[in-house]
Amino acid sequence: MHRAIKIFRRMFIIILGIAIAFLVNGITEYFVVQNKIKEFVNRGEFVEYNKYTNTYFYRVKKEHDYEDTSRNIIHPTNNWIGSTTDIFVTSRNPMRNNPDFSGLMAPLSKYFYIGHATINVTENGSRLVEVYGNNEDPEDNVVYEANNVWHIEDEVTPNVVGLRIKNTTEEQREQIVDYLKSKLGYPYNYTFLFNRNTSFYCTDLISRAVASVGININYDYLATTGNDMIISKNVYIFYYREIIKEEDDIRYNVYFLEEY
């Protein structure tokens, strides 16, 4: 009995230490992420207002050689966002429908961008691959391909950050897509640490797909968070959408990269 208590204490100390390290690391990364987003937003120039959706559009002038504007940013007719292998990271509360965990996950999601992440698999931005872990039926929590619905009229996702991988070739992007499609049907990884070759959580799936062509987008090499991918030196922001609450209304600000 005494031995079991000692083992339990040690395990508790280890878990507590990991949790503290995760929080400290995440808080530090938070400020770096906010500065990166702020730099992108500050380059924005207002171009259009859509009164039907209360959306303000800002184009962000290309300033760096690695910023690729030759591929789709926002589809002119369907509002699909991005192109092949573009990544979307959100601050949405992943447990918003669960009253037992929603209060805890909301601030963590806000600061660490662990709400959700997806990756495009078509040039026009119409399709993406993702994996959810909070469907009621566990059998539905698998890697799957879906329509890209990161449209602006989404009131449950406060922030959406679009990331484009720097200097990829068409062949690399095709290999990343092949990797993703080879994982369709694989289950969600609830441990976040173990059995990672046979199951995935959303950001882990994406970082592993990109790593399959020799590119690392997991900044700290630990369990991949949205913060890790945003901070990575191998990606840049090409799209950012935020929600601003104005009394009883919601305003959307959309920033998108453009060469002009």
C-alpha positions as CSV (number, residue, x, y, z in Angstrom):
1,M,0.0,0.0,0.0
2,H,2.8,2.4,1.0
3,R,4.6,1.6,-2.2
4,A,1.5,2.3,-4.3
5,I,1.1,5.7,-2.6
6,K,4.7,6.6,-3.4
7,I,4.2,5.6,-7.1
8,F,1.0,7.6,-7.2
9,R,2.8,10.7,-5.7
10,R,5.6,10.4,-8.2
11,M,3.2,10.1,-11.1
12,F,1.3,13.1,-9.8
13,I,4.4,15.2,-9.5
14,I,5.5,14.3,-13.0
15,I,2.1,15.1,-14.5
16,L,1.9,18.3,-12.5
17,G,5.4,19.3,-13.8
18,I,4.4,18.6,-17.4
19,A,1.2,20.7,-17.0
20,I,3.2,23.6,-15.5
21,A,5.8,23.4,-18.2
22,F,3.0,23.3,-20.9
23,L,1.3,26.4,-19.4
24,V,4.6,28.4,-19.1
25,N,5.6,27.5,-22.6
26,G,2.2,28.2,-24.0
27,I,2.0,31.6,-22.3
28,T,5.4,32.6,-23.6
29,E,4.4,31.5,-27.1
30,Y,1.1,33.4,-26.8
31,F,2.9,36.8,-26.9
32,V,5.1,35.7,-29.9
33,V,1.9,34.7,-31.7
34,Q,0.1,37.9,-30.9
35,N,3.1,39.9,-32.2
36,K,3.1,38.0,-35.4
37,I,-0.6,38.5,-36.0
38,K,-0.3,42.1,-35.1
39,E,2.5,42.7,-37.6
40,F,0.2,41.1,-40.3
41,V,-2.8,43.1,-39.3
42,N,-0.9,46.4,-39.1
43,R,0.0,46.0,-42.8
44,G,-3.7,45.9,-43.7
45,E,-5.5,48.5,-45.8
46,F,-9.3,48.8,-45.8
47,V,-10.8,47.9,-49.2
48,E,-14.4,46.9,-48.8
49,Y,-17.4,46.6,-46.4
50,N,-20.1,44.0,-46.8
51,K,-23.2,45.3,-45.0
52,Y,-25.1,42.0,-45.2
53,T,-22.5,40.2,-43.1
54,N,-21.1,43.2,-41.3
55,T,-17.6,42.3,-42.6
56,Y,-14.7,44.7,-43.2
57,F,-12.0,43.5,-45.6
58,Y,-8.4,44.6,-45.4
59,R,-5.8,43.7,-48.0
60,V,-2.3,43.1,-46.7
61,K,0.5,44.2,-49.1
62,K,3.1,41.6,-49.9
63,E,6.4,42.6,-48.4
64,H,8.5,39.4,-48.3
65,D,9.9,37.3,-51.2
66,Y,8.5,34.1,-49.5
67,E,5.0,35.4,-49.5
68,D,3.3,33.6,-52.4
69,T,0.3,35.4,-53.8
70,S,0.2,33.3,-57.1
71,R,-2.1,30.7,-55.5
72,N,-5.7,31.2,-54.3
73,I,-6.1,33.4,-51.2
74,I,-9.9,34.0,-51.2
75,H,-11.9,32.4,-54.1
76,P,-13.7,35.3,-55.9
77,T,-17.1,33.5,-56.2
78,N,-17.2,30.8,-53.5
79,N,-15.2,32.4,-50.7
80,W,-13.1,29.3,-50.4
81,I,-9.9,30.3,-48.6
82,G,-6.4,29.2,-49.4
83,S,-4.8,26.6,-51.7
84,T,-3.2,23.2,-51.4
85,T,-1.5,22.5,-48.0
86,D,-2.6,25.8,-46.5
87,I,-3.3,25.4,-42.8
88,F,-6.1,27.0,-40.7
89,V,-5.7,27.3,-37.0
90,T,-8.5,28.5,-34.7
91,S,-9.0,29.7,-31.2
92,R,-12.5,28.1,-31.0
93,N,-13.4,26.4,-27.8
94,P,-13.3,22.7,-28.8
95,M,-15.5,21.7,-25.8
96,R,-18.1,24.4,-26.2
97,N,-20.9,21.9,-26.1
98,N,-19.6,20.2,-22.9
99,P,-20.5,22.2,-19.8
100,D,-18.1,20.1,-17.7
101,F,-15.0,21.1,-19.7
102,S,-16.0,24.2,-21.6
103,G,-15.0,26.6,-18.9
104,L,-11.5,25.2,-18.7
105,M,-10.9,24.7,-22.5
106,A,-12.1,28.2,-23.6
107,P,-9.1,30.1,-22.1
108,L,-6.6,27.4,-23.1
109,S,-7.9,27.5,-26.6
110,K,-7.7,31.3,-26.7
111,Y,-4.1,31.5,-25.5
112,F,-2.7,28.3,-27.1
113,Y,-4.8,28.1,-30.4
114,I,-5.8,24.5,-29.6
115,G,-9.4,24.9,-30.8
116,H,-9.0,23.2,-34.1
117,A,-6.8,23.0,-37.2
118,T,-7.3,21.9,-40.8
119,I,-5.3,21.6,-44.0
120,N,-6.4,22.1,-47.6
121,V,-6.0,19.4,-50.2
122,T,-7.2,21.3,-53.4
123,E,-5.7,24.2,-55.3
124,N,-8.9,26.2,-55.2
125,G,-9.3,25.8,-51.5
126,S,-12.6,23.9,-51.7
127,R,-11.6,20.7,-49.8
128,L,-9.6,20.0,-46.6
129,V,-8.6,17.2,-44.3
130,E,-9.2,17.2,-40.6
131,V,-9.8,15.1,-37.5
132,Y,-12.3,15.8,-34.7
133,G,-12.3,14.4,-31.2
134,N,-15.5,15.6,-29.8
135,N,-18.2,13.9,-31.8
136,E,-20.7,11.9,-29.7
137,D,-20.0,8.6,-31.4
138,P,-16.3,7.7,-31.1
139,E,-16.4,5.9,-34.4
140,D,-17.0,9.3,-36.1
141,N,-13.8,10.7,-34.6
142,V,-11.5,9.8,-37.5
143,V,-9.4,11.6,-40.1
144,Y,-11.7,12.6,-43.0
145,E,-12.0,14.8,-46.0
146,A,-14.6,17.6,-46.1
147,N,-15.6,20.8,-47.7
148,N,-13.8,24.0,-46.7
149,V,-16.3,25.9,-44.7
150,W,-14.0,28.5,-43.1
151,H,-16.3,31.2,-44.3
152,I,-16.6,34.5,-42.4
153,E,-20.2,34.0,-41.1
154,D,-19.1,31.7,-38.2
155,E,-20.0,33.1,-34.8
156,V,-18.5,30.3,-32.7
157,T,-14.9,30.8,-33.9
158,P,-13.4,34.0,-32.6
159,N,-10.2,33.9,-34.6
160,V,-9.0,32.0,-37.7
161,V,-5.3,32.2,-38.8
162,G,-4.4,31.0,-42.3
163,L,-0.8,29.8,-42.7
164,R,1.0,29.1,-45.9
165,I,4.2,26.9,-45.9
166,K,7.2,28.8,-47.2
167,N,8.8,27.9,-50.5
168,T,7.1,24.6,-51.2
169,T,7.3,22.9,-54.6
170,E,4.3,21.4,-56.3
171,E,5.8,18.0,-55.8
172,Q,6.1,18.6,-52.1
173,R,2.5,19.7,-51.8
174,E,1.4,16.6,-53.7
175,Q,3.3,14.4,-51.3
176,I,1.8,16.1,-48.3
177,V,-1.7,15.6,-49.8
178,D,-0.9,11.9,-50.5
179,Y,0.2,11.5,-46.9
180,L,-3.0,13.0,-45.6
181,K,-5.2,10.9,-47.8
182,S,-3.3,7.8,-46.7
183,K,-4.5,8.5,-43.1
184,L,-8.2,8.8,-43.9
185,G,-10.1,6.7,-41.4
186,Y,-7.4,6.7,-38.8
187,P,-8.8,7.4,-35.3
188,Y,-8.4,10.4,-33.1
189,N,-5.5,10.4,-30.6
190,Y,-6.9,11.3,-27.1
191,T,-3.6,10.7,-25.4
192,F,-1.8,13.4,-27.4
193,L,1.5,11.6,-26.6
194,F,1.2,7.8,-27.3
195,N,0.4,5.7,-30.4
196,R,1.0,8.7,-32.6
197,N,1.8,6.6,-35.7
198,T,-1.7,5.1,-35.7
199,S,-3.9,7.9,-34.4
200,F,-3.8,11.7,-34.6
201,Y,-5.2,14.8,-33.1
202,C,-5.8,17.7,-35.5
203,T,-2.5,19.7,-35.2
204,D,-0.5,16.5,-34.9
205,L,-1.9,15.2,-38.2
206,I,-0.9,18.4,-40.0
207,S,2.6,18.7,-38.5
208,R,3.3,15.1,-39.4
209,A,2.0,15.5,-42.9
210,V,4.3,18.5,-43.5
211,A,7.2,16.6,-41.8
212,S,6.7,13.9,-44.4
213,V,8.5,16.1,-46.9
214,G,11.2,17.2,-44.5
215,I,9.6,20.5,-43.2
216,N,9.1,21.0,-39.5
217,I,6.3,23.3,-38.4
218,N,6.2,22.2,-34.8
219,Y,8.1,25.0,-33.2
220,D,9.0,23.4,-29.9
221,Y,9.0,19.7,-31.0
222,L,6.6,18.8,-28.2
223,A,2.9,18.1,-28.6
224,T,1.9,20.3,-31.5
225,T,-0.3,23.2,-30.7
226,G,-1.7,26.0,-33.0
227,N,0.8,28.3,-31.4
228,D,3.7,26.1,-32.4
229,M,2.6,26.2,-36.1
230,I,2.0,30.0,-36.1
231,I,5.4,30.7,-34.6
232,S,7.2,28.3,-36.9
233,K,9.8,30.0,-39.2
234,N,8.6,27.7,-42.0
235,V,5.2,29.3,-42.4
236,Y,3.7,32.8,-42.7
237,I,0.3,34.3,-42.3
238,F,-1.7,34.9,-45.5
239,Y,-5.2,35.2,-43.9
240,Y,-6.6,36.3,-40.6
241,R,-10.2,36.7,-39.5
242,E,-11.4,38.0,-36.2
243,I,-14.7,38.7,-34.5
244,I,-15.3,42.0,-32.8
245,K,-18.4,42.2,-30.6
246,E,-20.2,45.5,-31.0
247,E,-23.0,45.8,-28.4
248,D,-25.6,43.3,-29.7
249,D,-24.0,42.8,-33.1
250,I,-20.9,40.9,-34.4
251,R,-18.4,42.5,-36.7
252,Y,-16.0,40.5,-38.8
253,N,-12.5,41.8,-39.8
254,V,-10.9,39.9,-42.6
255,Y,-7.2,40.5,-43.6
256,F,-5.8,38.8,-46.6
257,L,-2.5,38.8,-48.4
258,E,-2.4,40.5,-51.8
259,E,0.3,41.8,-54.2
260,Y,-0.3,45.3,-55.4
